[in-house]
Amino acid sequence: MSKKLNSLSGLGGLVFSTDPDFKLEADETPVENKLAAQQNLRIWLERGRGGKEATVVKGYLGSNDSFEALAKLLKSKCAAGGSAKDGVIIVQGDHRDKVLKLLLDLGYKNTKKAGG
């Protein structure tokens, strides 16, 4: 059953079409990597349950591979855990100043602290 669902998942929910001219095309559009200087990144501090703090970087546009590499670099330089998905990088702890300096050094010139 799971193999059947996995094979249909790439269809985008399409099950049946009555259109005789319908052609199924892959929706894979290549994601362009914007240059670091063209990225508009914002850095927030968010507080979660129990008052835990997390540094959040939003606004990244580019390929998933370069996004994952940037997240891994930021987490390793801050010596903290975190996650990266949907264009949002989360680094555990308050590392806003360090993340801002790292991003500016990497060439992300339009990076700013945001929020309160």
LOVOFI-748195 format. One line per field, with one value per residue: x, y, z of N, C-alpha, C in turn; residue number from 1; residue in three letters. Coordinates in steps of 0.1 Angstrom, whole numbers, plus 5000, padded with zeros to 4 digits. Layout:
n.x: c(X,...)
n.y: c(Y,...)
n.z: c(Z,...)
ca.x: c(X,...)
ca.y: c(Y,...)
ca.z: c(Z,...)
c.x: c(X,...)
c.y: c(Y,...)
c.z: c(Z,...)
num: c(NUM,...)
residuo: c(ALA,...)
REM end
This chain:
n.x: c(5008,5019,5039,5024,5011,5034,5042,5023,5024,5040,5024,5009,4984,4967,4943,4926,4917,4895,4901,4910,4933,4952,4983,5007,5031,5062,5066,5090,5108,5138,5156,5169,5201,5205,5229,5250,5250,5226,5207,5181,5182,5169,5173,5161,5152,5137,5115,5107,5090,5092,5109,5131,5156,5160,5178,5167,5169,5156,5143,5159,5167,5172,5190,5183,5205,5226,5214,5212,5239,5247,5232,5243,5269,5265,5254,5275,5296,5285,5285,5262,5230,5202,5179,5169,5146,5122,5132,5140,5163,5171,5189,5199,5197,5208,5223,5225,5243,5267,5258,5250,5275,5289,5273,5276,5303,5304,5293,5267,5253,5229,5218,5201,5194,5162,5130,5122)
n.y: c(4988,5013,5017,5022,5046,5062,5062,5077,5101,5120,5131,5153,5151,5145,5124,5116,5126,5142,5156,5154,5164,5165,5166,5151,5168,5172,5190,5201,5228,5244,5257,5288,5299,5326,5353,5359,5385,5394,5384,5388,5386,5381,5383,5369,5368,5343,5331,5301,5273,5272,5294,5291,5302,5310,5316,5328,5326,5341,5342,5331,5324,5300,5271,5239,5224,5243,5258,5240,5236,5262,5264,5243,5253,5277,5266,5250,5270,5284,5266,5251,5234,5229,5235,5233,5242,5248,5273,5285,5290,5277,5283,5271,5290,5323,5338,5360,5382,5369,5353,5373,5386,5364,5360,5384,5384,5363,5374,5382,5409,5423,5417,5418,5425,5418,5424,5429)
n.z: c(5000,5008,4988,4966,4973,4975,4949,4936,4948,4935,4916,4925,4937,4917,4903,4883,4850,4827,4805,4771,4760,4780,4795,4815,4832,4847,4877,4884,4888,4883,4910,4913,4923,4942,4943,4972,4979,4970,4986,5010,5042,5074,5109,5138,5173,5191,5216,5231,5246,5281,5282,5266,5243,5208,5179,5149,5114,5086,5052,5032,4999,4974,4963,4978,4987,4991,5010,5031,5036,5045,5068,5083,5086,5101,5125,5133,5137,5158,5177,5184,5185,5163,5136,5101,5077,5051,5043,5066,5091,5122,5151,5182,5211,5220,5195,5179,5173,5166,5144,5127,5121,5110,5086,5073,5068,5050,5028,5026,5023,5027,5052,5083,5117,5131,5145,5180)
ca.x: c(5000,5028,5046,5014,5010,5046,5043,5013,5027,5046,5014,5003,4971,4959,4939,4919,4914,4887,4906,4917,4946,4959,4996,5013,5044,5069,5066,5103,5114,5150,5157,5181,5209,5208,5241,5249,5247,5212,5198,5176,5181,5166,5177,5152,5153,5124,5115,5098,5085,5101,5118,5143,5158,5165,5181,5160,5173,5145,5144,5169,5162,5182,5188,5182,5218,5233,5207,5216,5253,5247,5226,5253,5280,5261,5252,5288,5303,5279,5286,5248,5221,5192,5172,5168,5137,5113,5138,5142,5174,5170,5200,5195,5204,5209,5236,5222,5255,5276,5253,5251,5289,5292,5266,5282,5316,5302,5289,5253,5253,5215,5214,5199,5186,5149,5122,5124)
ca.y: c(5000,5024,5019,5028,5060,5069,5064,5087,5114,5130,5136,5164,5148,5142,5110,5113,5138,5139,5164,5146,5170,5166,5159,5152,5173,5173,5204,5204,5240,5245,5269,5296,5304,5340,5356,5362,5400,5397,5378,5397,5378,5387,5375,5372,5360,5338,5324,5290,5268,5273,5305,5288,5311,5304,5325,5324,5334,5339,5349,5325,5319,5293,5257,5232,5220,5255,5262,5231,5239,5274,5261,5235,5262,5286,5258,5246,5281,5288,5254,5249,5226,5236,5229,5241,5237,5258,5286,5291,5283,5279,5279,5271,5300,5337,5339,5369,5390,5360,5349,5385,5388,5354,5362,5396,5379,5354,5382,5385,5423,5428,5409,5427,5420,5422,5422,5438)
ca.z: c(5000,5009,4976,4957,4977,4972,4934,4933,4955,4926,4907,4930,4940,4905,4902,4870,4842,4815,4794,4762,4756,4792,4795,4828,4832,4860,4882,4890,4883,4890,4919,4910,4935,4942,4949,4986,4981,4966,4996,5021,5054,5087,5121,5150,5185,5195,5228,5231,5258,5292,5281,5257,5232,5195,5168,5136,5102,5076,5040,5023,4986,4967,4963,4991,4991,4996,5022,5042,5039,5052,5081,5090,5089,5112,5137,5138,5142,5170,5186,5189,5177,5156,5124,5089,5068,5046,5042,5079,5099,5136,5159,5196,5219,5215,5188,5169,5169,5159,5132,5118,5117,5100,5074,5066,5063,5039,5017,5027,5027,5031,5064,5094,5129,5130,5157,5191)
c.x: c(5009,5035,5036,5012,5022,5047,5034,5015,5033,5036,5006,4989,4962,4956,4934,4916,4906,4891,4914,4931,4955,4972,5002,5027,5050,5069,5079,5109,5127,5151,5170,5188,5211,5222,5239,5245,5233,5202,5194,5173,5178,5168,5168,5157,5139,5125,5104,5093,5096,5111,5130,5144,5163,5167,5175,5165,5163,5149,5153,5161,5173,5180,5189,5196,5226,5227,5211,5230,5254,5242,5237,5265,5277,5260,5266,5297,5298,5280,5272,5241,5211,5186,5172,5157,5128,5119,5141,5153,5172,5182,5197,5204,5204,5223,5234,5235,5265,5271,5253,5265,5293,5286,5272,5295,5315,5296,5274,5251,5240,5210,5212,5192,5172,5142,5126,5138)
c.y: c(5013,5027,5025,5042,5068,5072,5075,5101,5124,5136,5148,5163,5145,5127,5106,5126,5134,5147,5155,5151,5171,5159,5162,5157,5174,5188,5208,5216,5242,5258,5276,5300,5318,5343,5360,5377,5403,5391,5388,5388,5386,5378,5379,5364,5356,5330,5313,5286,5269,5284,5302,5297,5304,5316,5320,5333,5330,5346,5343,5320,5313,5278,5251,5228,5232,5260,5253,5233,5252,5272,5253,5244,5271,5278,5254,5258,5286,5277,5251,5240,5235,5228,5238,5234,5249,5272,5293,5283,5287,5274,5281,5281,5313,5339,5350,5377,5381,5356,5361,5387,5377,5356,5374,5392,5370,5361,5385,5399,5428,5420,5419,5420,5426,5419,5432,5438)
c.z: c(5000,4996,4966,4960,4973,4957,4929,4939,4945,4916,4912,4934,4929,4904,4888,4863,4830,4803,4784,4758,4769,4791,4809,4827,4846,4864,4888,4882,4890,4898,4916,4923,4933,4948,4964,4988,4977,4976,5007,5033,5066,5099,5133,5162,5189,5208,5227,5244,5269,5291,5273,5246,5220,5186,5155,5125,5091,5063,5030,5010,4979,4968,4977,4996,4997,5009,5034,5046,5048,5067,5089,5094,5101,5125,5142,5144,5155,5181,5193,5180,5170,5144,5113,5080,5063,5046,5055,5086,5114,5143,5174,5203,5213,5209,5177,5164,5161,5146,5122,5113,5107,5087,5066,5061,5051,5027,5016,5032,5031,5043,5075,5105,5127,5144,5168,5196)
num: c(1,2,3,4,5,6,7,8,9,10,11,12,13,14,15,16,17,18,19,20,21,22,23,24,25,26,27,28,29,30,31,32,33,34,35,36,37,38,39,40,41,42,43,44,45,46,47,48,49,50,51,52,53,54,55,56,57,58,59,60,61,62,63,64,65,66,67,68,69,70,71,72,73,74,75,76,77,78,79,80,81,82,83,84,85,86,87,88,89,90,91,92,93,94,95,96,97,98,99,100,101,102,103,104,105,106,107,108,109,110,111,112,113,114,115,116)
residuo: c(MET,SER,LYS,LYS,LEU,ASN,SER,LEU,SER,GLY,LEU,GLY,GLY,LEU,VAL,PHE,SER,THR,ASP,PRO,ASP,PHE,LYS,LEU,GLU,ALA,ASP,GLU,THR,PRO,VAL,GLU,ASN,LYS,LEU,ALA,ALA,GLN,GLN,ASN,LEU,ARG,ILE,TRP,LEU,GLU,ARG,GLY,ARG,GLY,GLY,LYS,GLU,ALA,THR,VAL,VAL,LYS,GLY,TYR,LEU,GLY,SER,ASN,ASP,SER,PHE,GLU,ALA,LEU,ALA,LYS,LEU,LEU,LYS,SER,LYS,CYS,ALA,ALA,GLY,GLY,SER,ALA,LYS,ASP,GLY,VAL,ILE,ILE,VAL,GLN,GLY,ASP,HIS,ARG,ASP,LYS,VAL,LEU,LYS,LEU,LEU,LEU,ASP,LEU,GLY,TYR,LYS,ASN,THR,LYS,LYS,ALA,GLY,GLY)
REM end
